[in-house]
Amino acid sequence: MSDRRQELKLRVEAKKKELEQKLAELRANAEGVKNDEMDRIDGQLTDLSSLLSSGWENLTENTANKLNDWLK
């Protein structure tokens, strides 16, 4: 994996962990009630899962660009 791809992977993994942590906090404080922020984070994580469905080894330039957009 190239240095650029490795850097992208590290950035994506860090953002994913950040979102998962935020989602866990929201769920813990939600008392059974879903909210828009939870839905937004769930959507972002679903989008990421779709982008990485082929794995990092098969990452195309197009998918790398989409991942960079996802990070914004």
C-alpha positions in Angstrom: 0.0 0.0 0.0 1.4 3.4 -1.0 2.2 6.0 1.6 -0.8 8.1 0.5 -3.1 5.2 0.8 -1.7 4.3 4.2 -2.2 7.9 5.4 -5.8 7.9 4.0 -6.5 4.6 5.8 -5.2 6.0 9.1 -7.3 9.1 8.8 -10.4 7.1 7.9 -9.9 4.7 10.8 -9.4 7.7 13.2 -12.6 9.4 12.0 -14.5 6.1 12.2 -13.5 5.6 15.8 -14.4 9.2 16.6 -17.9 8.7 15.1 -18.4 5.3 16.8 -17.4 6.9 20.2 -19.8 9.8 19.6 -22.6 7.4 18.6 -22.0 5.3 21.7 -22.2 8.4 23.9 -25.4 9.6 22.2 -27.0 6.2 22.7 -26.0 6.1 26.3 -27.6 9.4 27.0 -30.6 9.0 24.7 -32.7 7.0 27.2 -34.2 5.0 24.3 -35.0 7.9 22.1 -33.3 8.2 18.7 -32.3 11.7 17.5 -31.2 13.3 14.3 -27.5 13.3 15.3 -27.6 9.6 15.9 -29.2 9.1 12.5 -26.6 11.3 10.8 -23.7 9.4 12.4 -25.3 6.0 11.5 -25.6 7.3 7.9 -21.9 8.3 7.8 -20.8 4.9 9.1 -23.1 3.1 6.6 -21.6 5.2 3.8 -18.1 4.3 4.9 -18.9 0.6 5.0 -20.2 0.9 1.4 -17.1 2.7 0.2 -14.9 0.0 1.7 -16.9 -3.0 0.7 -14.1 -4.1 -1.7 -11.4 -3.7 1.0 -8.4 -1.5 1.2 -6.4 -3.8 -1.1 -8.8 -3.1 -4.0 -9.2 0.7 -3.4 -9.6 2.6 -6.6 -8.6 6.2 -7.2 -12.3 7.1 -7.4 -13.0 5.4 -4.1 -10.0 7.2 -2.5 -11.5 10.5 -3.7 -14.8 9.6 -2.2 -13.2 8.7 1.1 -11.4 12.1 1.1 -14.8 13.7 0.6 -16.2 11.5 3.4 -13.6 12.8 5.8 -14.7 16.5 5.3 
